[in-house]
Amino acid sequence: MAKVRVGIIGCGNIAGLNESDPYRQKPCTHAGAYSRRQDVEIVGCCDSDAGRGRDFAQRFSIPCAVTKIGQLLDLRPDVVSICVPYRAHRRIVQQVAGHQNRPAKILLEKPIAHSGKDAQAVADICRENGVRLYVNNRRLSPFYRKLRRMVREDFHDEVIAATAWCSSGMHTIGIHMVDLLCSICGEPLWVSAQKEAAQIERLPYSHNFTPDDDRYRAVLGYARDFEAVIINTARTRFTYFEVEFLFPNGRIRAVDNGRTLIVQKMGRPGKSTLSYRLAAEKQVAVQDKPLFQLVIDEVLTGDYDTSAVRGEEALKSYRVIEAMRRSARTQRKVSL
Ligand SMILES: NC(=O)c1ccc[n+]([C@@H]2O[C@H](COP(=O)([O-])OP(=O)(O)OC[C@H]3O[C@@H](n4cnc5c(N)ncnc54)[C@H](O)[C@@H]3O)[C@@H](O)[C@H]2O)c1
């Protein structure tokens, strides 16, 4: 059977170089995950920096490294991964999806874009050209799927409140938290946000962070009479990604940057009013599987119409960030 032909645009860390990071569970990149599949051939890679492209091709035994997107598309890839800085997403997606040799599928790195207008344009360009757009968020991670299942099955979706913390900026890490909340709670009805004022130039744990990547403290209001609070800050010196859900009879905490899930349920109350309390914390085991492997499997063989990582889902999440931006600017609650 013919192999699926893959092209990669942007030959940096998330495209492949992170495979050399001993702290990461493998595969942890596009090239790393594609390379493990027998039914895939990476036919070419493209980077505006010729040297980076050449080194990348050598590292992953890719036969062709080019500097122009047209040259990559001349190789007729079926799937193209786009791993360039997110400010270039709209322009690159336009070039790829608008080309006569357009691929059937694009796997775009998160965030979908850097403005609401560009995010909508990215989704429209793909739809109008018949290209299936996927965005690499964390929805397929076994950890967050388990969290979602517990909210649904153990606590019957009766969320009273959610409190979420995350470091870096909204485009670098915050989008993952917004997307996670959207995948569990749905889209909020309204957003009220304040922008973090501190000027932060660089973060040691996030090389994609830039000083203009806004951070927000935001309240998200939902139809079922509950609110979620997101505190996104670049003022910690460590990377941080935690969320807690509160229910009438317990709570779940996802801590340790997506590695530890802790549940507490109400104990059986006795005669004393003091017995109406939560039982001891229990750590929930999660069957782990590398997220990148799941994402690439989904793009290659999943059902697009029901896919959790299709572009429309990423667009919905981005609308929340756009609403935060508008709310912080106008100092008003913004309806979605
Ligand atoms: N899903 C995740 O958890 C996750 C994690 C890290 C980064 N990302 C996203 O991936 C993207 C890339 O991040 P990275 O850390 O790999 O960055 P990087 O700087 O390591 O790599 C980007 C590469 O793109 C190349 N490039 C830039 N503009 C280009 C263009 N117009 N055409 C071709 N090549 C171009 C650069 O030369 C560089 O080699 C960002 O948008 C980031 O938000 C996602």
The ligand as a Gaussian input file, in Angstrom:
#p B3LYP/6-31G(d) Opt

LIG

0 1
 N        1.470000      21.939000      21.122000
 C        2.366000      22.365000      22.013000
 O        2.310000      22.013000      23.194000
 C        3.451000      23.311000      21.563000
 C        4.662000      23.365000      22.253000
 C        5.652000      24.226000      21.790000
 C        5.414000      25.041000      20.693000
 N        4.212000      24.996000      20.054000
 C        3.915000      25.884000      18.905000
 O        4.724000      25.473000      17.798000
 C        5.176000      26.599000      17.061000
 C        6.682000      26.533000      16.863000
 O        7.317000      26.454000      18.127000
 P        8.816000      25.904000      18.268000
 O        9.080000      25.860000      19.712000
 O        9.038000      24.668000      17.492000
 O        9.630000      27.117000      17.595000
 P       11.105000      27.105000      16.987000
 O       11.566000      28.519000      17.010000
 O       11.937000      26.085000      17.674000
 O       10.883000      26.631000      15.465000
 C       10.245000      27.398000      14.504000
 C       10.937000      27.145000      13.158000
 O       10.146000      27.768000      12.143000
 C       11.050000      28.380000      11.203000
 N       10.276000      29.394000      10.488000
 C        9.893000      30.604000      10.937000
 N        9.159000      31.230000       9.987000
 C        9.099000      30.387000       8.916000
 C        8.495000      30.461000       7.640000
 N        7.804000      31.548000       7.277000
 N        8.632000      29.413000       6.799000
 C        9.325000      28.327000       7.165000
 N        9.937000      28.207000       8.373000
 C        9.807000      29.221000       9.239000
 C       12.198000      28.894000      12.049000
 O       13.380000      29.118000      11.281000
 C       12.352000      27.756000      13.069000
 O       13.262000      26.771000      12.611000
 C        4.669000      27.828000      17.829000
 O        3.536000      28.331000      17.169000
 C        4.272000      27.325000      19.193000
 O        3.170000      28.008000      19.730000
 C        3.238000      24.128000      20.467000

